Amino acid sequence: MTLLDILYPPTCTSCRALLEKNAPFCSDCLETFTLLPKEGHCVKCFAEIPQLSGTCKGCRKLASPFRKLGACFDSFGPGKSLLNSVHAKDIASLIILQLEKLHFPNFDALTTVPSYYSTPFALVAKELSALLNVPYIPTLNRTISPKISFSLKKKCNIINKVVLLLHTEMIERDEIRSAGWALKIGLPEQLFGLSFCATLH
């Protein structure tokens, strides 16, 4: 044990329990730290549905910019705690596992949903870009207005590319859908969306 461990003992990112060694989570939280399955979730918004696969009632009435939209974790629990701690490498590694679990394809480009003043998921996207050997292209601007609005940056070429749009957390789906429709103006071949956390109801 180092002096640093004595002064600042390692604690669980989720429940703040003391840990014997420096690790993100305690054993109890790790047991609940499970990636969401594709079964029982809408392919267009990833809300819970009563059947194993398909779309929810709401999405049957709405057009979607996405071929598929998924999420890694519920907005409550260890996943949200990890998101708040901004462990970019850990988050990127979990995203790769979830992309495989949801049977997403290989991508030609990654991008992110920007906030008003920054792109908080950019560090994660850069880690993911390196791990997948896929370019990260910040393609969107966010309009500063009461209504959620995005526009495609000039000279960002995503024509005929299979693109993954990353988001930190989907509470309502309006934000990621709006970003998706802005990306569709760039004529990607296919567009997929993935949020690290999401409300599922």
N, C-alpha and C positions, 0 to 999 in steps of 0.2 A: 504494500500500500504506500502510495506517495503522499507527500505533504499536501499536494493539490487535492487528492482524494479525501484527506482529512478535513481540509478547509471547505471544499465543495464536493461532498460525497455524491457519487452517481445516483441518479434517481430515474425511475420509469417515466418516459415521456408522456404516458397516458394518465396513470394514477398517482404518480409522484412517490411511489414506494421506494425505499432505499434498496440499492442493488449492490451485490458483492463485487461485481465488475462493471466496467463501463460498457453498457449495451443500451439500445433504444427502449426495450420493454422488459418488464418482469415476466415470469413464467405464466402467471395468471392472465395477464393481458395478451400474451402471445397465443393463448388458447382461443381467444375470441378474434384474433387477427387473421381473418380468412377472406380471401378475395371473393367477390360476389360471383355467383354462377350466371351463365347466360340463360339457363332454364328459369322460367317463371318471370322473365323480364321482357318488356316491350323492346323490339329491335329499333324503334324510332326515337324513344325517349328514355328507355331503361327503367320506367316505373314498373312496379310489381303488377303482374297479371295472373288470373286464376289458371290459365293453361300453361303448358310447358314452353311454347314458343308462339310467336305472332306479334300482333300490335294491340295496344289498348284502344278503348272506345274513342278517346280523344284524338289519338293519332290517325284513326281511320277517317276523320273528318278534316285533317290538316295535311297540306303538302309539307314535305320535309326535304331540306337540302342534303340530308345524309343518307348514304347507303345503309349504314348502321351507326347507332349511337350507344356508347357503353359507359360504365363507371367501374372503378376499382373497389370502393368502399362506401358504406353508408356514411352520412354526415355526422353520425354520433359514434364515439368510441375511439379506439386506437388509431384508425386511419386518419380521422380528423386531427388528432393530436400530432401525428407525424407530419401532416400537412402544415400545421401551425409552426412546427419546429424547423421547417425548411431544410431537411436533410436531403439535398438534391440527388445524391447518388443512390440513396436508399429508395427514394420515390421513383426514380428512373428505372431501377431494377425491378420494382414491383409492377410498374407499368408494362414492362416487357413481358413479365409473367402473365399479366392480364390480357395483353394483346393475343398471346398464344391461346389462353383459356377461352377467349371469346371468338377465336378463329378469324381474327382480322388478317388481311393480306399483308404482303410486303408493300412498303410505301416508297414513293419517289421524293417526298418532301414532308417536313413537319412544320407546323406553325402553331401559334398560341392566340388565345383570346386576350387582347390587351385591356388593362384597366384605364382609367382616365389619365393617369400620369405615368404609368410604368407598365411593364409586362412581368408580373410577379413570378410567373411560371417559366420565364426565359432561362433561368439557371438549370431547371429540370430539363427543359427542351434541349439545351446544349449538351447536357450529360447523355440524354437519350439519343441525340444525334450522333455522338461519338460511339455509343454502344452498338447502335444499329447501322452505323456507317451510312446515314441518310442525312442530307442537308437540312439544317434548320433555317427557314426563311420567314422572317417577321413580315408578314404580308398585309397586315391590317392596321388601319388607323381607327381610333375611337372618337366619335364626335362628342364634344362637350355640350350636352343638351339634356333636358329632363327625360326625353325618350331615348331608349337604348338604340344606338345607331353606329354602324361601322362602314368604312369604305376601304376599297382596295388601294394599296400604295402603288404609285407609278413604278414602272419598270420591274415589277415582281412577276416573273413568268411562271405560272403554274398550268399553262395550257397542256392538256392531255396527260397530266400527272395524277397519280393516285396520292391524295393528300390526307394527312392526319391532323385534325384540329384538336389541340390539347386545352383543357380548362382545369382550373383549380377545383371549383365546386359548383355543381348544378343544384340550385334551390328551385327556382323557376327555370323553365327551359327556354324562355324568351331570349335571354342573352346569347346563349350558344347557337340558337337557331338564327338569330339576326346576324351573328358573325358568319355562320355557314352560308347564308344567302349572299352576303357580301363576297365571300370566296367564290361562289358559283359564277359570279360575273367574270372571274378569271378563267373560266372554261376548263376546270379540272376534269379528268376522265371520270374519277370517282372521288367522293368526299366521305371520310369517316370522322366521327367525333368520339373523344374519350375524356371524361372528367375523372379526376382522382377521387373526389367524394361527390355524393349526390343524395338528395332526399328521394325516397323511393315510393312515395304515395302521391 
